[in-house]
Amino acid sequence: MKVFVLGDRNDVGLFRNLLQLGGDSTGVLSNFAERATCPPRTVSFPRSCNRCNTARRLRRRCACSRAARLMAMEEKAAKLPPKITLPMMIFILLTVVMIAYGPAILTLGSVFEELLK
């Protein structure tokens, strides 16, 4: 497995500062790709987004997919209590009954044992 290093903090900081100063983002990305050892697709994707002006579309699509994931998680969370109710009732209620009636059952067992002798 080949490991790609995006550069040290100075490279990333320089990249951020150049973008904030309003430099040409394509040139800044190219310079960053030369300084850092990263695959070409790491730089080509943001470059094509800038060229086609798809950043807004990508943000909107990410927001939509984030909302869909959140809705799916909420649906799963809503389905969870009915699924858990029966096992909880069986295991917890059974344990409570055993603790509450266990000594009485043992006492009754010893009483019947004395009666049968």
C-alpha positions as CSV (number, residue, x, y, z in Angstrom):
1,M,0.0,0.0,0.0
2,K,1.5,3.3,-1.1
3,V,1.2,6.2,1.4
4,F,0.8,9.7,0.1
5,V,2.0,12.6,2.3
6,L,0.1,15.8,1.8
7,G,3.0,17.8,3.1
8,D,3.9,19.3,6.4
9,R,2.1,22.0,8.2
10,N,4.0,24.7,6.4
11,D,2.8,23.4,3.0
12,V,-0.8,23.2,4.1
13,G,-0.6,26.6,5.8
14,L,1.0,28.2,2.7
15,F,-1.7,26.6,0.5
16,R,-4.4,28.0,2.8
17,N,-2.8,31.5,2.9
18,L,-2.4,31.7,-0.8
19,L,-6.1,30.7,-1.3
20,Q,-7.2,33.3,1.3
21,L,-5.1,36.0,-0.4
22,G,-7.2,35.4,-3.6
23,G,-4.6,33.8,-5.7
24,D,-5.4,31.7,-8.7
25,S,-6.8,28.6,-7.2
26,T,-5.7,26.4,-10.2
27,G,-2.1,27.7,-9.9
28,V,-2.2,27.3,-6.1
29,L,-3.4,23.7,-6.4
30,S,-0.7,22.9,-9.0
31,N,2.0,24.4,-6.8
32,F,0.7,22.4,-3.8
33,A,0.7,19.2,-5.9
34,E,4.4,19.8,-6.9
35,R,5.4,20.5,-3.2
36,A,3.4,17.6,-1.7
37,T,3.7,14.0,-2.9
38,C,0.1,13.2,-3.6
39,P,-1.7,11.5,-6.5
40,P,-2.8,13.7,-9.4
41,R,-6.5,13.0,-8.8
42,T,-6.2,14.7,-5.5
43,V,-5.6,18.0,-7.3
44,S,-7.5,17.4,-10.5
45,F,-10.9,17.0,-8.8
46,P,-10.9,20.4,-7.1
47,R,-9.4,21.9,-10.3
48,S,-12.2,20.5,-12.4
49,C,-14.8,21.7,-9.8
50,N,-13.4,25.3,-10.1
51,R,-13.4,25.1,-13.9
52,C,-17.0,23.9,-14.1
53,N,-18.2,26.0,-11.2
54,T,-19.7,23.0,-9.5
55,A,-18.7,23.9,-5.9
56,R,-22.2,25.1,-5.2
57,R,-23.7,22.0,-6.7
58,L,-21.4,19.8,-4.6
59,R,-22.3,21.6,-1.4
60,R,-26.0,21.3,-2.2
61,R,-25.6,17.6,-3.0
62,C,-23.6,17.0,0.2
63,A,-26.3,18.8,2.2
64,C,-29.0,16.6,0.6
65,S,-27.1,13.4,1.2
66,R,-26.4,14.4,4.8
67,A,-30.1,15.1,5.3
68,A,-30.9,11.7,3.8
69,R,-28.4,9.9,6.1
70,L,-29.8,11.8,9.1
71,M,-33.4,10.8,8.1
72,A,-32.3,7.2,7.7
73,M,-30.7,7.2,11.1
74,E,-33.7,8.7,12.7
75,E,-36.0,6.1,11.1
76,K,-33.7,3.3,12.5
77,A,-33.7,4.9,15.9
78,A,-37.5,5.1,15.8
79,K,-37.8,1.4,15.0
80,L,-35.4,0.4,17.8
81,P,-37.7,0.6,20.9
82,P,-40.3,-1.9,19.7
83,K,-37.6,-4.3,18.7
84,I,-35.9,-4.1,22.2
85,T,-39.1,-4.2,24.2
86,L,-39.8,-8.0,24.1
87,P,-36.2,-9.1,24.9
88,M,-36.0,-6.6,27.7
89,M,-39.3,-7.8,29.2
90,I,-38.3,-11.4,28.9
91,F,-34.8,-11.1,30.4
92,I,-35.4,-8.4,33.0
93,L,-38.8,-9.5,34.1
94,L,-37.7,-13.1,34.4
95,T,-34.8,-12.1,36.6
96,V,-37.0,-9.9,38.8
97,V,-39.5,-12.7,39.2
98,M,-36.7,-15.2,40.1
99,I,-35.3,-12.8,42.7
100,A,-38.7,-12.0,44.2
101,Y,-40.3,-15.5,44.2
102,G,-37.1,-17.6,44.5
103,P,-36.9,-17.7,48.3
104,A,-40.7,-18.4,48.5
105,I,-40.4,-21.3,46.1
106,L,-37.4,-22.8,47.9
107,T,-39.4,-22.5,51.2
108,L,-42.4,-24.2,49.6
109,G,-40.1,-26.9,48.3
110,S,-38.7,-27.7,51.7
111,V,-42.3,-27.7,53.2
112,F,-43.5,-30.2,50.6
113,E,-40.4,-32.3,51.1
114,E,-41.2,-32.6,54.9
115,L,-44.8,-33.5,54.1
116,L,-43.8,-36.3,51.8
117,K,-41.4,-37.9,54.4
